[in-house]
Amino acid sequence: MKLLLASCRPIKLSWLALVAAAALMLPATAVKAQTPGAAAPATSPTGNAKNGRELYLKYSCYACHGYSGQNGPGTRLVPARMTVPVFTAYVRNPRQMPPYTAKVVPDAELADIWAYLQTLPRSPLPRDIPLLTQILNEK
């Protein structure tokens, strides 16, 4: 791979050098992305939870993630720790499920599903389950 400098002379770079340069730039962008108080982009969809529930059922998300989003062989979706863009990226390029392209599930529908997941109740903490507390106290 060749890179042209201001003097227009080609310089050969190895792939390792390019990867190293990219790795050096990533922490700066990560810090910028995590800056508190940074506003979300205005184009970020918020979603419709009611429609999201219907889509969750239509696309059979419950088959792997359960009706509560917390059980089944799929990734636990509740509590949702992902933002809409991260959730969309996950669905588009997942690790352990079939990918859903934008042709199959448009971004707006994924935003609706994400909004629905936000409405699902979280599991109680172990200390808030009376029977579990009783069993643990008996030992």
Backbone as CSV, one residue per row, in Angstrom:
resi,resn,N_x,N_y,N_z,CA_x,CA_y,CA_z,C_x,C_y,C_z
1,MET,0.852,-1.176,0.000,0.000,0.000,0.000,0.891,1.230,0.000
2,LYS,0.539,2.205,-0.818,1.326,3.443,-0.920,0.511,4.616,-0.422
3,LEU,1.190,5.549,0.215,0.551,6.757,0.724,1.292,7.950,0.146
4,LEU,0.571,8.942,-0.340,1.188,10.145,-0.890,1.228,11.224,0.180
5,LEU,2.393,11.786,0.383,2.550,12.908,1.305,2.359,14.206,0.531
6,ALA,2.485,15.323,1.224,2.295,16.631,0.596,3.247,16.820,-0.576
7,SER,4.406,16.182,-0.511,5.370,16.332,-1.598,5.054,15.413,-2.770
8,CYS,3.959,14.638,-2.646,3.486,13.729,-3.700,4.455,12.585,-3.968
9,ARG,5.304,12.277,-2.996,6.167,11.112,-3.132,5.479,9.926,-2.493
10,PRO,5.390,8.781,-3.170,4.747,7.610,-2.581,5.600,7.024,-1.468
11,ILE,4.936,6.615,-0.397,5.596,5.962,0.729,4.911,4.620,0.936
12,LYS,5.691,3.560,1.032,5.109,2.244,1.257,4.823,2.065,2.747
13,LEU,3.603,1.617,3.056,3.220,1.340,4.435,2.797,-0.111,4.550
14,SER,3.154,-0.727,5.614,2.715,-2.106,5.837,1.338,-2.084,6.483
15,TRP,0.646,-3.201,6.389,-0.664,-3.318,7.017,-0.541,-3.141,8.521
16,LEU,0.557,-3.613,9.084,0.768,-3.482,10.520,0.836,-2.012,10.928
17,ALA,1.499,-1.206,10.113,1.590,0.221,10.417,0.213,0.881,10.359
18,LEU,-0.601,0.487,9.381,-1.946,1.044,9.280,-2.808,0.650,10.472
19,VAL,-2.710,-0.611,10.885,-3.482,-1.074,12.036,-3.036,-0.345,13.298
20,ALA,-1.738,-0.176,13.449,-1.219,0.531,14.624,-1.701,1.981,14.643
21,ALA,-1.692,2.620,13.483,-2.164,4.009,13.422,-3.650,4.090,13.763
22,ALA,-4.432,3.144,13.253,-5.866,3.131,13.562,-6.099,2.901,15.045
23,ALA,-5.304,2.006,15.649,-5.454,1.709,17.072,-5.132,2.933,17.927
24,LEU,-4.200,3.740,17.472,-3.855,4.952,18.218,-4.962,5.995,18.142
25,MET,-5.733,5.997,17.050,-6.800,6.982,16.893,-8.078,6.564,17.605
26,LEU,-8.295,5.284,17.833,-9.537,4.817,18.447,-9.786,5.366,19.847
27,PRO,-8.799,5.354,20.761,-9.097,5.877,22.098,-9.588,7.321,22.082
28,ALA,-9.080,8.133,21.193,-9.519,9.533,21.135,-10.981,9.626,20.717
29,THR,-11.389,8.805,19.761,-12.779,8.854,19.344,-13.683,8.244,20.397
30,ALA,-13.214,7.233,21.116,-14.025,6.619,22.161,-14.273,7.603,23.302
31,VAL,-13.253,8.371,23.664,-13.413,9.355,24.730,-14.401,10.422,24.296
32,LYS,-14.297,10.859,23.040,-15.209,11.874,22.533,-16.647,11.363,22.533
33,ALA,-16.829,10.086,22.173,-18.172,9.510,22.112,-18.784,9.346,23.494
34,GLN,-17.945,9.223,24.530,-18.450,8.999,25.872,-18.497,10.269,26.709
35,THR,-18.287,11.399,26.094,-18.306,12.655,26.824,-19.681,12.880,27.422
36,PRO,-19.759,13.088,28.761,-21.064,13.315,29.378,-21.715,14.565,28.812
37,GLY,-23.015,14.498,28.680,-23.762,15.642,28.211,-23.785,15.779,26.709
38,ALA,-23.112,14.842,25.997,-23.142,14.906,24.546,-24.542,14.571,24.067
39,ALA,-25.065,15.406,23.224,-26.433,15.218,22.737,-26.472,14.116,21.700
40,ALA,-27.568,13.367,21.685,-27.760,12.350,20.677,-28.080,13.032,19.356
41,PRO,-27.725,12.383,18.255,-28.038,12.992,16.964,-29.536,13.225,16.814
42,ALA,-29.893,14.299,16.145,-31.307,14.642,15.982,-32.047,13.607,15.149
43,THR,-31.309,12.843,14.327,-31.942,11.852,13.468,-32.118,10.509,14.175
44,SER,-31.740,10.402,15.416,-31.857,9.152,16.155,-33.328,8.824,16.399
45,PRO,-33.803,7.672,15.888,-35.214,7.335,16.069,-35.519,6.965,17.510
46,THR,-36.704,7.324,17.974,-37.087,6.984,19.339,-37.952,5.745,19.384
47,GLY,-38.779,5.520,18.419,-39.570,4.301,18.346,-40.922,4.397,19.019
48,ASN,-41.812,3.504,18.619,-43.167,3.406,19.129,-43.297,2.054,19.831
49,ALA,-43.420,2.057,21.144,-43.441,0.819,21.927,-44.621,-0.082,21.575
50,LYS,-45.770,0.511,21.299,-46.953,-0.301,20.966,-46.724,-1.069,19.666
51,ASN,-46.219,-0.377,18.661,-45.892,-1.042,17.402,-44.743,-2.028,17.601
52,GLY,-43.795,-1.677,18.465,-42.662,-2.559,18.749,-43.092,-3.892,19.322
53,ARG,-44.136,-3.881,20.154,-44.660,-5.133,20.718,-45.194,-6.025,19.609
54,GLU,-45.943,-5.435,18.697,-46.492,-6.192,17.571,-45.372,-6.755,16.690
55,LEU,-44.338,-5.952,16.469,-43.212,-6.407,15.653,-42.407,-7.494,16.357
56,TYR,-42.255,-7.383,17.667,-41.549,-8.399,18.460,-42.231,-9.754,18.277
57,LEU,-43.549,-9.737,18.239,-44.313,-10.969,18.019,-44.271,-11.383,16.542
58,LYS,-44.423,-10.423,15.636,-44.434,-10.711,14.195,-43.145,-11.389,13.743
59,TYR,-42.009,-10.871,14.208,-40.714,-11.413,13.805,-40.264,-12.573,14.695
60,SER,-41.131,-12.993,15.610,-40.857,-14.132,16.514,-39.597,-13.934,17.356
61,CYS,-39.345,-12.722,17.768,-38.198,-12.445,18.643,-38.316,-13.249,19.936
62,TYR,-39.561,-13.440,20.394,-39.827,-14.176,21.627,-39.338,-15.619,21.554
63,ALA,-39.219,-16.176,20.356,-38.808,-17.572,20.222,-37.417,-17.801,20.807
64,CYS,-36.557,-16.816,20.709,-35.203,-16.949,21.260,-34.969,-16.098,22.500
65,HIS,-35.655,-14.971,22.601,-35.412,-14.038,23.708,-36.502,-14.082,24.768
66,GLY,-37.524,-14.910,24.561,-38.619,-15.020,25.514,-39.560,-13.836,25.416
67,TYR,-40.759,-14.017,25.946,-41.740,-12.931,25.931,-41.297,-11.771,26.821
68,SER,-40.488,-12.081,27.827,-40.025,-11.034,28.738,-38.707,-10.415,28.280
69,GLY,-38.114,-10.962,27.219,-36.817,-10.473,26.760,-35.672,-10.900,27.653
70,GLN,-35.953,-11.806,28.599,-34.947,-12.183,29.593,-34.639,-13.674,29.636
71,ASN,-35.329,-14.470,28.824,-35.085,-15.902,28.905,-35.063,-16.511,27.514
72,GLY,-34.709,-17.760,27.424,-34.589,-18.435,26.148,-33.132,-18.539,25.752
73,PRO,-32.872,-19.178,24.624,-31.482,-19.390,24.209,-30.804,-18.139,23.661
74,GLY,-31.560,-17.094,23.360,-30.981,-15.870,22.796,-30.424,-14.936,23.853
75,THR,-29.779,-13.894,23.384,-29.216,-12.864,24.259,-30.302,-12.229,25.114
76,ARG,-29.957,-11.945,26.344,-30.893,-11.268,27.249,-31.032,-9.816,26.816
77,LEU,-32.245,-9.400,26.532,-32.495,-8.053,26.021,-33.002,-7.089,27.080
78,VAL,-33.417,-7.599,28.226,-33.934,-6.760,29.308,-33.104,-7.040,30.553
79,PRO,-32.547,-6.062,31.211,-32.647,-4.644,30.907,-31.821,-4.304,29.674
80,ALA,-32.368,-3.468,28.827,-31.700,-3.078,27.588,-30.562,-2.124,27.907
81,ARG,-29.370,-2.574,27.668,-28.197,-1.745,27.937,-27.685,-1.072,26.669
82,MET,-28.395,-1.307,25.561,-27.963,-0.777,24.270,-28.798,0.449,23.884
83,THR,-28.166,1.349,23.184,-28.895,2.466,22.580,-29.517,1.969,21.271
84,VAL,-30.365,2.758,20.667,-31.000,2.352,19.405,-29.946,2.062,18.330
85,PRO,-28.946,2.931,18.125,-27.953,2.626,17.088,-27.159,1.342,17.379
86,VAL,-26.827,1.106,18.637,-26.090,-0.111,18.990,-26.976,-1.335,18.810
87,PHE,-28.240,-1.232,19.212,-29.194,-2.322,19.029,-29.352,-2.642,17.543
88,THR,-29.481,-1.616,16.720,-29.620,-1.807,15.279,-28.383,-2.481,14.705
89,ALA,-27.205,-2.030,15.104,-25.959,-2.641,14.624,-25.876,-4.102,15.057
90,TYR,-26.320,-4.393,16.275,-26.299,-5.768,16.784,-27.209,-6.669,15.941
91,VAL,-28.402,-6.194,15.628,-29.348,-6.992,14.843,-28.840,-7.175,13.412
92,ARG,-28.177,-6.171,12.894,-27.653,-6.251,11.528,-26.442,-7.185,11.421
93,ASN,-25.638,-7.262,12.455,-24.412,-8.059,12.419,-24.212,-8.765,13.757
94,PRO,-25.090,-9.726,14.079,-25.018,-10.387,15.379,-23.939,-11.471,15.435
95,ARG,-23.675,-11.929,16.629,-22.709,-13.017,16.823,-23.391,-14.377,16.832
96,GLN,-24.574,-14.458,17.429,-25.177,-15.764,17.656,-26.613,-15.873,17.156
97,MET,-27.002,-15.091,16.194,-28.343,-15.199,15.636,-28.274,-14.832,14.163
98,PRO,-29.285,-15.178,13.395,-29.243,-14.778,11.987,-29.330,-13.262,11.857
99,PRO,-28.583,-12.686,10.927,-28.667,-11.235,10.738,-29.975,-10.834,10.068
100,TYR,-30.486,-9.690,10.456,-31.695,-9.126,9.848,-31.289,-7.855,9.116
101,THR,-31.341,-7.899,7.793,-30.942,-6.745,6.992,-32.026,-5.664,7.054
102,ALA,-31.685,-4.504,6.555,-32.641,-3.395,6.530,-33.816,-3.696,5.603
103,LYS,-33.625,-4.583,4.632,-34.737,-4.979,3.764,-35.757,-5.806,4.539
104,VAL,-35.278,-6.617,5.465,-36.162,-7.490,6.246,-36.810,-6.719,7.387
105,VAL,-35.995,-6.008,8.162,-36.488,-5.214,9.295,-35.902,-3.801,9.166
106,PRO,-36.685,-2.842,8.713,-36.185,-1.468,8.564,-35.753,-0.861,9.903
107,ASP,-34.900,0.133,9.836,-34.397,0.802,11.042,-35.530,1.332,11.920
108,ALA,-36.565,1.873,11.302,-37.684,2.414,12.083,-38.369,1.304,12.888
109,GLU,-38.488,0.112,12.314,-39.094,-1.001,13.045,-38.188,-1.476,14.174
110,LEU,-36.886,-1.459,13.940,-35.964,-1.823,15.029,-36.048,-0.807,16.164
111,ALA,-36.231,0.448,15.832,-36.395,1.475,16.870,-37.671,1.209,17.664
112,ASP,-38.726,0.759,16.991,-39.975,0.411,17.678,-39.770,-0.781,18.612
113,ILE,-39.075,-1.806,18.128,-38.804,-2.981,18.968,-37.973,-2.568,20.174
114,TRP,-36.981,-1.718,19.961,-36.149,-1.236,21.069,-37.007,-0.473,22.082
115,ALA,-37.910,0.364,21.580,-38.798,1.121,22.483,-39.668,0.168,23.295
116,TYR,-40.144,-0.893,22.676,-40.940,-1.893,23.395,-40.106,-2.568,24.484
117,LEU,-38.877,-2.916,24.164,-38.005,-3.561,25.161,-37.783,-2.663,26.376
118,GLN,-37.791,-1.348,26.150,-37.617,-0.407,27.262,-38.793,-0.452,28.227
119,THR,-39.963,-0.910,27.758,-41.157,-0.943,28.612,-41.256,-2.218,29.437
120,LEU,-40.461,-3.233,29.100,-40.546,-4.507,29.824,-39.904,-4.382,31.200
121,PRO,-40.537,-4.975,32.221,-39.986,-4.864,33.571,-38.694,-5.655,33.734
122,ARG,-37.835,-5.123,34.563,-36.578,-5.803,34.896,-36.848,-6.910,35.898
123,SER,-35.941,-7.859,35.942,-36.026,-8.903,36.964,-35.722,-8.289,38.321
124,PRO,-36.347,-8.810,39.381,-36.023,-8.278,40.710,-34.604,-8.672,41.117
125,LEU,-34.011,-7.878,41.958,-32.695,-8.205,42.502,-32.846,-9.411,43.428
126,PRO,-31.822,-10.228,43.565,-31.920,-11.405,44.437,-32.377,-11.068,45.855
127,ARG,-31.918,-9.949,46.384,-32.291,-9.584,47.759,-33.774,-9.231,47.884
128,ASP,-34.430,-8.972,46.736,-35.846,-8.608,46.735,-36.772,-9.800,46.500
129,ILE,-36.205,-11.019,46.458,-37.006,-12.233,46.277,-37.103,-12.920,47.640
130,PRO,-38.272,-12.851,48.290,-38.402,-13.362,49.659,-37.997,-14.827,49.822
131,LEU,-38.426,-15.699,48.935,-38.102,-17.119,49.077,-36.600,-17.345,48.957
132,LEU,-35.953,-16.669,48.054,-34.508,-16.801,47.909,-33.800,-16.301,49.161
133,THR,-34.242,-15.181,49.691,-33.648,-14.650,50.916,-33.829,-15.625,52.069
134,GLN,-35.009,-16.216,52.163,-35.297,-17.189,53.226,-34.376,-18.396,53.091
135,ILE,-34.206,-18.917,51.898,-33.344,-20.092,51.686,-31.913,-19.760,52.030
136,LEU,-31.438,-18.609,51.624,-30.057,-18.213,51.902,-29.829,-17.990,53.395
137,ASN,-30.830,-17.506,54.107,-30.697,-17.257,55.544,-30.730,-18.544,56.362
138,GLU,-31.282,-19.630,55.813,-31.353,-20.907,56.531,-29.998,-21.602,56.597
139,LYS,-29.096,-21.288,55.738,-27.792,-21.974,55.696,-26.862,-21.470,56.759
